[in-house]
Amino acid sequence: MLELYYSKGSSAVAAHVLLEEVGATYEPIEVSIAKGEHRMPAFLRRNPKGRIPALGTAEGVISESPAILEYIAQSYPDAGVQPRGPFKQAQARSLCAYLCATAHVAFAHKHRGARWAVAEASLRDMQGRVAQNLSDCAAYLQKEAVASGPWAMGEQFTYCDPYLFQFSRWMEVAEVEIADFPKLQMHRDAMLARPATRKVLAMHGLI
Ligand SMILES: N[C@@H](CCC(=O)N[C@@H](CS)C(=O)NCC(=O)O)C(=O)O
């Protein structure tokens, strides 16, 4: 059985929603970041990076949201959340790589600046850039990712959509007004209307 290592309210929401969407049988295992459990030996043995989410499978543990999401999509082909054809599949990987390596890192400058700098002034400076950087990401995503909609890959709901939904949560925390990005807002609202999203948000104490 799959095991999802998650912390409430973290970016694990994306993988969690996808597991629910595809009807996976999985065990959710809470690893509280607030309590520092992600740095404890028990979890580091599963994911030496000490990051959430991680997915335990029969073959070993997968880390990094894009890899986890694609693995889930491929493992449940009947759910139809894997984009069809090499071009769409490359586009999906491109979007998830952007969310992971650009947008999430831009957001991480809010609470995790100490990873990049130590001086108080440097940390404040980085935090001061977060909302603008996420707005820039939102402008790009609105123009490129949800241009035709309703989903990130167009007509088909795919494994990218829970991750794009997670981006809207980073916007909210960074106090970036989603109403300024109507297509992203429509995407977020469409995700919020899905039972899988609502179930996971309730499990994370977010609604
Ligand atoms: N690139 C990783 C990032 C994972 C990550 O940084 N997750 C955060 C939670 S949203 C975390 O584990 N933070 C704990 C820490 O930085 O110590 C992914 O996409 O899965």
PDBQT file of the ligand as one rigid body, heavy atoms in Angstrom, charges set to zero:
ROOT
HETATM    1  N1  LIG A 301      11.032  20.369  -3.885  1.00  0.00    +0.000 N 
HETATM    2  C1  LIG A 301      10.293  19.736  -2.823  1.00  0.00    +0.000 C 
HETATM    3  C2  LIG A 301      10.102  20.758  -1.711  1.00  0.00    +0.000 C 
HETATM    4  C3  LIG A 301       9.580  20.108  -0.480  1.00  0.00    +0.000 C 
HETATM    5  C4  LIG A 301       9.543  21.092   0.683  1.00  0.00    +0.000 C 
HETATM    6  O1  LIG A 301      10.404  21.973   0.841  1.00  0.00    +0.000 OA
HETATM    7  N2  LIG A 301       8.505  20.927   1.493  1.00  0.00    +0.000 N 
HETATM    8  C5  LIG A 301       8.370  21.745   2.673  1.00  0.00    +0.000 C 
HETATM    9  C6  LIG A 301       6.924  21.710   3.143  1.00  0.00    +0.000 C 
HETATM   10  S1  LIG A 301       5.852  22.557   2.019  1.00  0.00    +0.000 SA
HETATM   11  C7  LIG A 301       9.221  21.188   3.783  1.00  0.00    +0.000 C 
HETATM   12  O2  LIG A 301       9.411  20.002   3.884  1.00  0.00    +0.000 OA
HETATM   13  N3  LIG A 301       9.701  22.080   4.641  1.00  0.00    +0.000 N 
HETATM   14  C8  LIG A 301      10.460  21.710   5.775  1.00  0.00    +0.000 C 
HETATM   15  C9  LIG A 301      11.791  22.372   5.794  1.00  0.00    +0.000 C 
HETATM   16  O3  LIG A 301      12.116  23.125   4.866  1.00  0.00    +0.000 OA
HETATM   17  O4  LIG A 301      12.531  22.138   6.764  1.00  0.00    +0.000 OA
HETATM   18  C10 LIG A 301       8.955  19.216  -3.354  1.00  0.00    +0.000 C 
HETATM   19  O5  LIG A 301       8.473  19.749  -4.321  1.00  0.00    +0.000 OA
HETATM   20  O6  LIG A 301       8.431  18.239  -2.825  1.00  0.00    +0.000 OA
ENDROOT
TORSDOF 0
